[in-house]
Amino acid sequence: MYKSLIRPLLFRFDPEKVHHFTFSSISFLNAIPGLPSVFRSLYDVEDARLEREVFGLKFKNPVGLAAGLDKDAKLYKQLGNLGFGFVEIGTLTPKPQDGNPKKRLFRLRKDSAIINRMGFNNGGVLAAAERLKQNPKGKGHVLIGGNIGKNKLTPNEDAVSDYEICFDALYDYVDYFVVNVSSPNTPNLRELQDKEPLTKLLQTLQDKNAARPKQKPILLKIAPDLTDSQLLDIIDIVKTTGIAGVIATNTTISREGLLSEDKDEVGGLSGKPLAKRSTEVIRFLSEKSNKAFPIIGVGGIHSADDAIEKLEAGASLIQLYTGFIYEGPALIKEINKRILGS
Ligand SMILES: Cc1cc2nc3c(=O)[nH]c(=O)nc-3n(C[C@H](O)[C@H](O)[C@H](O)COP(=O)(O)O)c2cc1C
C-alpha cells in the first residue's frame, strides 16, 4: 500500500514538508487507542532468532533507524512500533540551531536517492534529553542510540567540549552513543576524522565514560569518502581508544553515475548510489581489523538483498534511512523475514 498509494502522493510535494507531515501523521496515528498494537502486528517480527547481542546490548532485531530522521527524540517510541530493533536519535548539538537555509533536501527519484544539506538542524541536546526523561521507553522497547555532534559556530579546536556536553546530557537516557564527525554539511567537521583530533576526541569521551559507574558503548560514524589509508587509521584509533565500534557509513560527497536533475545540489548523497561504497567500507574494516570490533552497516539498503549483503560484508547490525523513505515500513519486515529465511 505504501509504494502504490501513499508514496506517489507524498512524492508530489516538497520533501521537507512531507517529512514534517509524515512525522505528525505517525505521531497522530499512534495516539489513537489500539493503533500502536495494529502497527506492531503489521510490521513487527517477534522471533528469538532475530535477537543480537552486540557491544553488550541485546537488540530485539538487527534492523535500526539511522540518525537524522528523529533528530530531536520526538518519535522514537512510535517508530519502534514499525518494527525497528533500535532507533538512533540526533545528530544533537549543545545549542539549538536552525541548520542551513531551505531548500536543503532533494529527492533524486531516478536514482532512488536523496541529497541533503540540513546542517544539524535540531532543538538542542537539553530539550531532547528532557523529552527522553519525560517519556521513558518501556521494558522490552527498542534500544536508543544518541548521535552527537558540534554546533556550526564552534571552532574545531573547541569541538571536544561540544561532544562532552552532549555526552553528559544524554548519558542517562540512551543505550549507546554515536560520535558523528562525518556529516558533509557542517563546515570542516570531517577534518575531525584525522588521526590526531579524532584520537583526542574519542579518548576524552572514553575517559568520561570510564569515570561513570556503568559504561555506555561509544561508536564512531564515518564517511564513505575516506581513503584506504584513512580507514586503516580508523582501525588503529578504535583499537587504541577502545571504543565499542563503528557505523559505516554517513552520506557521500561523490556524485558518480547519477541521472536526476538535482544531482549537482551541494550536500550529502544517500540511498541506492551509496550502497556499493558503504559495503566496501564495511568489508575493508571487517577484514583488515580481523573483525576486532562490531560494525553497524548503513547506506543504500532498499531491499532484503541489500541488507544481507551488508551483513555478509561484516556488519553485525544495519540501519535504514533513504530506503525507509522510498520503500516504507514493509522493508523492515521484509529484511527481518529474510534473515529468518522465510
Ligand atoms: C535527510 C537526512 C538527514 C540526515 N541527518 C543525519 C544526521 O543528523 N546525523 C547522521 O549521523 N546522519 C544523518 N544522515 C545520514 C543517515 O543516517 C545515513 O547514514 C545515510 O543517509 C546513509 O543511509 P541511507 O542510504 O539508508 O540513507 C541523514 C540522512 C538524510 C537523508
The ligand as an SDF file (V2000), in Angstrom:
LIG
                    3D

 31 33  0  0  0  0  0  0  0  0999 V2000
   17.7310   13.9610    5.3610 C   0  0  0  0  0  0  0  0  0  0  0  0
   18.8630   13.2330    6.0270 C   0  0  0  0  0  0  0  0  0  0  0  0
   19.3580   13.7120    7.2380 C   0  0  0  0  0  0  0  0  0  0  0  0
   20.4030   13.0470    7.8720 C   0  0  0  0  0  0  0  0  0  0  0  0
   20.8570   13.5100    9.0700 N   0  0  0  0  0  0  0  0  0  0  0  0
   21.8430   12.8480    9.7190 C   0  0  0  0  0  0  0  0  0  0  0  0
   22.2980   13.2790   10.9910 C   0  0  0  0  0  0  0  0  0  0  0  0
   21.7950   14.2550   11.5610 O   0  0  0  0  0  0  0  0  0  0  0  0
   23.3110   12.5790   11.5710 N   0  0  0  0  0  0  0  0  0  0  0  0
   23.8900   11.4740   10.9920 C   0  0  0  0  0  0  0  0  0  0  0  0
   24.7880   10.8660   11.5820 O   0  0  0  0  0  0  0  0  0  0  0  0
   23.4530   11.0360    9.7960 N   0  0  0  0  0  0  0  0  0  0  0  0
   22.4690   11.6850    9.1520 C   0  0  0  0  0  0  0  0  0  0  0  0
   22.0330   11.2280    7.9380 N   0  0  0  0  0  0  0  0  0  0  0  0
   22.7110   10.0710    7.3200 C   0  0  0  0  0  0  0  0  0  0  0  0
   21.9810    8.7530    7.5750 C   0  0  0  0  0  0  0  0  0  0  0  0
   21.9190    8.4680    8.9520 O   0  0  0  0  0  0  0  0  0  0  0  0
   22.6980    7.5910    6.8350 C   0  0  0  0  0  0  0  0  0  0  0  0
   23.9840    7.4110    7.3850 O   0  0  0  0  0  0  0  0  0  0  0  0
   22.8430    7.8630    5.3470 C   0  0  0  0  0  0  0  0  0  0  0  0
   21.7050    8.5140    4.8290 O   0  0  0  0  0  0  0  0  0  0  0  0
   23.0630    6.5710    4.5480 C   0  0  0  0  0  0  0  0  0  0  0  0
   21.9920    5.6770    4.7020 O   0  0  0  0  0  0  0  0  0  0  0  0
   20.7600    5.5650    3.6490 P   0  0  0  0  0  0  0  0  0  0  0  0
   21.3670    5.3960    2.2830 O   0  0  0  0  0  0  0  0  0  0  0  0
   19.9810    4.3730    4.1340 O   0  0  0  0  0  0  0  0  0  0  0  0
   20.0010    6.8300    3.7810 O   0  0  0  0  0  0  0  0  0  0  0  0
   20.9820   11.8790    7.2760 C   0  0  0  0  0  0  0  0  0  0  0  0
   20.4670   11.4070    6.0660 C   0  0  0  0  0  0  0  0  0  0  0  0
   19.4240   12.0580    5.4260 C   0  0  0  0  0  0  0  0  0  0  0  0
   18.8930   11.5200    4.1260 C   0  0  0  0  0  0  0  0  0  0  0  0
  1  2  1  0
  2  3  1  0
  2 30  2  0
  3  4  2  0
  4  5  1  0
  4 28  1  0
  5  6  2  0
  6  7  1  0
  6 13  1  0
  7  8  2  0
  7  9  1  0
  9 10  1  0
 10 11  2  0
 10 12  1  0
 12 13  2  0
 13 14  1  0
 14 15  1  0
 14 28  1  0
 15 16  1  0
 16 17  1  0
 16 18  1  0
 18 19  1  0
 18 20  1  0
 20 21  1  0
 20 22  1  0
 22 23  1  0
 23 24  1  0
 24 25  2  0
 24 26  1  0
 24 27  1  0
 28 29  2  0
 29 30  1  0
 30 31  1  0
M  END
$$$$
